[in-house]
């Protein structure tokens, strides 16, 4: 009898030790919403404004906060670790620590790319940088390009990051509140840029060799691109950008093209019902694939390529800040817009960043400091 009790005691102790040593998996909180077929779950809250997100692994989501903070979210434990080593940022107006993205060679090289508003002689300039994560600290920080976009204003810094499949990184800068400069190739204002992963300029960029233009420019005439993606399946580069009062745009970005701002626009002045520019089109300037009137104020853009939502494959997804919803765009095979759907409007959240998880679920951040995800119900 005593021998049986002793064995049971040892078994109970072993099970207890296993329970203690095995990492706990926390349960997210389900959020009530009115979209059938979708389940929305909250993973974390009480962050600053979570501006960018990228997966380091299936369980780790790296998050930038606009005031300069960097956090690492463990999706299984629903716990957040603070990461040190980020630079000082100009967290003023729309500036701060902006996007974050892992490079295509992350597993081998460990580089993580960032955009941020860097202090420059009392002003601020959108900057592309990279660093590695070591334990809980960013190390080997490198500013790859401090753009020629410094002003003392707090508007239209951009700036999302995208990688193609040929070893290039793209990022954008807005017009910084100085509209005519978006047509001036002599600076980086109002442009999308293309660099090699080490920050050097590719020889086949469209304006290399032009003494009046900056070699890094890939396209120009942009007001404020806040979503940027490269789709490997179609090899297309897409952006979504803020218009003024009306006139947000989805654009297919092509080499060396002029996207018109502020010469052409569908928007009005903020101070009155006055159209901006010379009209809505002009020869030599690219037409948007979609225009939003009224403006939704886009915060991000991804191409959905997962399996969890089969009907969404090949669709563009964007977060909306002003009209507070998830915007879904259906495209034709040649990239024409066929339909639009607005999801999660009842939650009333300014959706800032989007990321597709390894399981095909959609992760998103809100300006209220929450990290949520969407999965099939």
C-alpha positions as CSV (number, residue, x, y, z in Angstrom):
1,X,0.0,0.0,0.0
2,X,2.8,2.4,1.0
3,X,4.6,1.5,-2.2
4,X,1.6,2.3,-4.3
5,X,1.2,5.7,-2.5
6,X,4.8,6.5,-3.1
7,X,4.6,5.7,-6.8
8,X,1.5,7.9,-7.1
9,X,3.3,10.7,-5.3
10,X,6.2,10.5,-7.6
11,X,3.9,10.5,-10.6
12,X,2.0,13.6,-9.3
13,X,5.4,15.4,-8.7
14,X,6.5,14.6,-12.2
15,X,3.3,15.9,-13.8
16,X,3.6,19.0,-11.6
17,X,7.1,19.7,-12.8
18,X,6.1,19.2,-16.4
19,X,3.2,21.7,-16.0
20,X,5.6,24.2,-14.4
21,X,8.4,23.9,-17.0
22,X,6.1,23.8,-20.0
23,X,5.5,27.4,-21.4
24,X,1.9,28.4,-20.9
25,X,-0.2,29.3,-24.0
26,X,-2.4,32.3,-23.2
27,X,-5.8,32.7,-24.7
28,X,-6.7,35.8,-26.7
29,X,-9.8,37.8,-25.9
30,X,-12.5,37.5,-28.6
31,X,-13.9,40.8,-29.8
32,X,-17.6,41.0,-30.7
33,X,-18.2,42.3,-34.2
34,X,-20.7,42.0,-37.0
35,X,-18.9,40.4,-39.9
36,X,-20.1,36.8,-40.4
37,X,-17.4,34.2,-41.0
38,X,-14.7,36.2,-39.2
39,X,-13.4,35.9,-35.6
40,X,-11.5,38.9,-34.2
41,X,-9.2,38.4,-31.2
42,X,-7.2,40.8,-29.1
43,X,-3.7,39.8,-28.4
44,X,-2.4,42.8,-26.5
45,X,-3.3,46.4,-25.7
46,X,-1.9,49.5,-23.9
47,X,0.9,50.1,-26.5
48,X,1.7,53.5,-27.9
49,X,0.6,54.0,-31.5
50,X,1.9,50.7,-33.1
51,X,3.0,52.0,-36.5
52,X,4.7,48.9,-38.0
53,X,4.7,45.1,-37.5
54,X,6.8,42.3,-38.9
55,X,7.1,38.6,-38.1
56,X,10.5,37.4,-36.9
57,X,9.2,33.8,-36.6
58,X,5.8,32.1,-36.4
59,X,5.6,33.1,-32.7
60,X,7.3,36.5,-32.6
61,X,5.9,39.8,-33.9
62,X,8.2,42.8,-33.8
63,X,6.3,46.1,-33.4
64,X,7.4,49.8,-33.7
65,X,5.7,52.5,-31.8
66,X,5.6,56.0,-33.2
67,X,7.1,57.6,-30.1
68,X,10.3,55.5,-30.7
69,X,9.5,52.3,-28.8
70,X,10.2,48.8,-30.1
71,X,8.3,45.8,-28.7
72,X,8.4,42.0,-29.3
73,X,5.1,40.2,-28.9
74,X,5.1,36.5,-28.1
75,X,1.9,35.4,-29.8
76,X,1.6,32.2,-27.8
77,X,2.2,33.7,-24.3
78,X,0.6,37.1,-25.2
79,X,3.5,38.8,-23.5
80,X,5.5,41.8,-24.7
81,X,9.2,42.4,-24.3
82,X,10.7,45.9,-24.7
83,X,13.6,46.1,-27.1
84,X,16.3,48.7,-26.6
85,X,18.8,50.2,-29.1
86,X,16.5,52.3,-31.4
87,X,17.7,55.8,-32.3
88,X,16.2,59.1,-31.2
89,X,13.3,60.0,-33.5
90,X,11.4,63.2,-34.1
91,X,8.0,62.1,-32.8
92,X,6.1,65.2,-34.0
93,X,3.0,65.4,-36.0
94,X,3.0,62.3,-38.3
95,X,6.7,61.6,-37.7
96,X,8.4,59.1,-35.4
97,X,9.5,55.5,-35.6
98,X,7.6,54.3,-38.6
99,X,7.8,51.0,-40.5
100,X,9.7,47.8,-39.8
101,X,10.3,44.8,-42.1
102,X,12.6,41.8,-42.1
103,X,14.8,41.4,-45.2
104,X,14.4,38.4,-47.6
105,X,17.7,37.1,-46.2
106,X,16.8,37.5,-42.6
107,X,17.4,33.9,-41.7
108,X,21.0,34.1,-42.9
109,X,21.9,37.7,-42.2
110,X,19.5,38.8,-39.5
111,X,18.8,42.3,-40.9
112,X,15.7,44.2,-39.9
113,X,14.8,47.4,-41.8
114,X,13.2,50.5,-40.3
115,X,12.0,53.9,-41.5
116,X,12.0,56.8,-39.1
117,X,12.0,60.6,-38.9
118,X,15.6,61.5,-38.1
119,X,16.6,64.8,-36.5
120,X,18.7,66.8,-38.9
121,X,19.8,70.3,-37.9
122,X,16.7,71.1,-36.0
123,X,14.5,69.5,-38.8
124,X,13.4,66.0,-39.6
125,X,14.1,63.7,-42.5
126,X,12.6,60.3,-43.4
127,X,15.4,57.8,-43.1
128,X,15.9,54.1,-44.1
129,X,18.0,52.1,-41.7
130,X,18.7,48.5,-40.7
131,X,19.9,46.7,-37.5
132,X,20.1,43.2,-36.0
133,X,18.3,41.9,-32.9
134,X,20.6,40.5,-30.3
135,X,18.8,39.3,-27.1
136,X,16.7,42.3,-26.2
137,X,18.7,45.0,-28.0
138,X,19.1,46.3,-31.6
139,X,22.7,46.3,-32.6
140,X,24.8,47.2,-35.7
141,X,22.4,50.1,-36.5
142,X,23.1,51.5,-40.0
143,X,21.4,54.5,-41.5
144,X,21.3,53.4,-45.2
145,X,19.8,56.6,-46.6
146,X,18.9,59.9,-44.8
147,X,16.7,61.3,-47.5
148,X,16.9,64.9,-48.8
149,X,13.5,65.6,-47.4
150,X,14.2,67.6,-44.2
151,X,11.8,70.3,-43.2
152,X,10.7,71.7,-39.8
153,X,7.1,70.5,-40.4
154,X,5.4,67.4,-39.1
155,X,3.5,66.2,-42.1
156,X,3.8,63.5,-44.7
157,X,6.9,61.5,-43.8
158,X,5.6,58.3,-45.5
159,X,6.8,55.6,-45.0
160,X,6.4,51.9,-45.7
161,X,9.1,49.3,-46.7
162,X,8.9,46.6,-49.4
163,X,11.4,44.1,-50.9
164,X,11.3,42.6,-54.4
165,X,12.8,39.2,-55.4
166,X,15.9,40.7,-57.0
167,X,17.7,42.1,-53.9
168,X,16.1,45.5,-53.7
169,X,14.4,47.5,-51.0
170,X,11.8,50.2,-51.7
171,X,10.4,52.9,-49.4
172,X,8.5,56.1,-49.8
173,X,8.5,59.7,-48.6
174,X,5.6,62.1,-48.7
175,X,5.6,65.7,-49.9
176,X,6.4,66.9,-46.4
177,X,3.7,69.6,-46.8
178,X,5.6,71.3,-49.6
179,X,3.5,70.3,-52.6
180,X,5.6,71.5,-55.6
181,X,8.6,69.6,-54.4
182,X,6.9,66.3,-55.3
183,X,7.6,67.2,-59.0
184,X,11.3,68.1,-58.3
185,X,13.6,65.2,-59.0
186,X,16.4,67.1,-57.3
187,X,15.3,65.9,-53.9
188,X,13.5,62.9,-52.4
189,X,10.3,64.6,-51.4
190,X,7.2,62.9,-52.8
191,X,9.0,59.9,-54.2
192,X,9.3,56.1,-53.9
193,X,13.0,55.0,-53.8
194,X,14.8,51.8,-54.7
195,X,18.1,50.7,-53.2
196,X,20.1,47.5,-52.9
197,X,19.8,45.8,-49.5
198,X,23.1,47.4,-48.4
199,X,21.8,50.9,-49.3
200,X,23.8,51.3,-52.6
201,X,22.1,52.5,-55.7
202,X,21.2,50.0,-58.5
203,X,22.7,51.0,-61.8
204,X,19.4,50.4,-63.6
205,X,17.4,53.0,-61.5
206,X,15.6,55.3,-63.9
207,X,17.4,58.5,-63.1
208,X,21.0,57.4,-62.6
209,X,23.3,59.6,-64.6
210,X,20.8,62.6,-64.7
211,X,22.7,65.4,-62.9
212,X,19.4,67.1,-62.1
213,X,17.8,64.0,-60.4
214,X,18.5,61.9,-57.3
215,X,19.7,58.4,-58.3
216,X,17.7,56.7,-55.6
217,X,14.3,57.7,-57.1
218,X,12.1,55.0,-58.6
219,X,8.9,57.0,-59.1
220,X,7.7,60.5,-58.1
221,X,4.7,62.8,-57.8
222,X,3.4,61.1,-54.6
223,X,1.5,63.0,-51.9
224,X,2.0,60.6,-48.9
225,X,2.5,56.9,-49.6
226,X,1.6,55.0,-46.4
227,X,1.2,51.5,-47.9
228,X,3.7,49.7,-50.1
229,X,4.0,46.1,-51.2
230,X,5.7,43.9,-53.8
231,X,3.8,40.8,-54.8
232,X,6.1,38.0,-55.8
233,X,3.4,36.1,-57.7
234,X,2.7,38.9,-60.1
235,X,6.0,40.8,-59.6
236,X,4.0,44.1,-59.2
237,X,4.8,46.9,-56.9
238,X,1.7,48.6,-55.3
239,X,1.2,51.7,-53.2
240,X,-1.7,53.4,-51.4
241,X,-1.4,57.0,-50.5
242,X,-3.2,59.8,-48.8
243,X,-4.9,62.4,-51.0
244,X,-6.1,65.7,-49.6
245,X,-9.8,66.1,-48.8
246,X,-10.9,63.3,-51.1
247,X,-8.5,61.6,-53.6
248,X,-6.7,58.8,-51.7
249,X,-5.2,56.6,-54.4
250,X,-4.1,53.0,-55.0
251,X,-1.3,53.0,-57.6
252,X,0.6,50.4,-59.6
253,X,4.1,51.7,-59.3
254,X,6.2,51.6,-62.5
255,X,9.8,52.5,-63.1
256,X,10.4,56.2,-63.6
257,X,6.7,57.2,-63.8
258,X,5.2,60.5,-62.6
259,X,2.1,60.0,-60.4
260,X,0.9,63.6,-60.7
261,X,0.8,65.2,-57.4
262,X,0.0,68.1,-57.1
263,X,-0.5,68.8,-60.8
264,X,-3.4,66.2,-61.0
265,X,-5.6,65.2,-58.1
266,X,-9.2,64.1,-57.3
267,X,-9.1,66.0,-54.0
268,X,-10.2,69.4,-52.7
269,X,-8.5,72.0,-50.6
270,X,-9.1,71.6,-46.8
271,X,-10.2,75.2,-46.6
272,X,-12.9,75.0,-49.2
273,X,-14.5,73.2,-52.2
274,X,-11.7,74.1,-54.5
275,X,-10.1,71.4,-56.7
276,X,-6.3,71.0,-56.5
277,X,-4.1,71.1,-59.6
278,X,-5.0,71.3,-63.2
279,X,-7.5,68.5,-63.3
280,X,-7.8,64.7,-62.6
281,X,-5.6,63.6,-65.5
282,X,-2.8,64.9,-67.7
283,X,-0.7,63.3,-70.5
284,X,2.5,61.8,-69.1
285,X,1.1,61.3,-65.6
286,X,-0.1,58.0,-64.3
287,X,-3.7,57.4,-63.4
288,X,-4.6,55.7,-60.1
289,X,-6.0,52.2,-60.2
290,X,-8.5,53.3,-57.5
291,X,-9.5,56.7,-56.0
292,X,-11.4,57.0,-52.7
293,X,-13.9,59.9,-52.5
294,X,-14.3,60.7,-49.6
295,X,-10.9,59.8,-48.3
296,X,-10.5,56.7,-46.1
297,X,-7.0,57.8,-44.9
298,X,-5.1,54.6,-45.6
299,X,-2.6,53.4,-43.1
300,X,-1.0,50.3,-44.8
301,X,-1.3,47.9,-47.6
302,X,-0.8,44.1,-48.1
303,X,-1.5,41.6,-50.8
304,X,-3.3,38.6,-49.3
305,X,-1.7,35.3,-50.3
306,X,-2.8,33.0,-47.5
307,X,-5.0,29.9,-47.4
308,X,-7.2,30.8,-44.4
309,X,-9.4,33.1,-46.4
310,X,-9.5,31.5,-49.9
311,X,-11.9,34.2,-51.3
312,X,-9.4,36.9,-50.4
313,X,-6.4,35.4,-52.3
314,X,-4.9,38.0,-54.6
315,X,-6.8,40.8,-52.9
316,X,-5.4,44.1,-51.6
317,X,-6.1,44.8,-47.9
318,X,-5.6,48.2,-46.4
319,X,-6.3,49.7,-43.0
320,X,-8.3,52.9,-42.9
321,X,-7.6,55.6,-40.3
322,X,-10.3,58.2,-40.9
323,X,-13.2,55.9,-41.9
324,X,-12.0,53.2,-39.5
325,X,-12.4,49.9,-41.3
326,X,-10.5,47.1,-43.1
327,X,-10.6,47.8,-46.8
328,X,-10.6,44.8,-49.2
329,X,-10.0,45.3,-52.9
330,X,-10.6,42.6,-55.5
331,X,-8.3,42.8,-58.6
332,X,-8.5,41.4,-62.1
333,X,-5.6,39.3,-63.5
334,X,-4.2,42.5,-65.1
335,X,-4.5,44.6,-61.9
336,X,-7.7,46.4,-62.5
337,X,-10.0,47.1,-59.5
338,X,-13.2,45.0,-59.7
339,X,-14.8,45.4,-56.3
340,X,-14.4,46.9,-52.8
341,X,-15.6,45.6,-49.4
342,X,-15.4,47.4,-46.0
343,X,-15.0,45.2,-43.0
344,X,-14.9,45.8,-39.2
345,X,-16.6,49.2,-39.5
346,X,-18.6,48.5,-36.3
347,X,-15.4,48.3,-34.2
348,X,-14.6,52.0,-34.9
349,X,-10.9,51.5,-34.8
350,X,-8.2,53.5,-36.7
351,X,-6.4,50.5,-38.3
352,X,-2.7,51.4,-38.8
353,X,-0.5,48.3,-39.7
354,X,-1.3,45.0,-41.3
355,X,0.6,41.7,-41.5
356,X,-0.2,38.3,-42.8
357,X,0.7,35.6,-40.3
358,X,2.3,32.2,-41.2
359,X,-1.1,30.5,-40.8
360,X,-2.8,33.0,-43.2
361,X,-4.5,35.0,-40.5
362,X,-4.5,38.8,-40.6
363,X,-2.8,40.7,-37.8
364,X,-3.4,44.4,-37.4
365,X,-2.7,47.3,-35.0
366,X,-4.8,50.2,-34.0
367,X,-4.0,53.7,-33.0
368,X,-5.7,53.0,-29.7
369,X,-2.7,50.7,-28.9
370,X,-4.1,47.3,-29.6
371,X,-2.8,44.3,-31.5
372,X,-5.6,42.1,-33.0
373,X,-6.0,39.3,-35.4
374,X,-8.6,38.0,-37.8
375,X,-9.2,34.3,-38.3
376,X,-11.9,32.3,-39.9
377,X,-14.9,31.7,-37.6
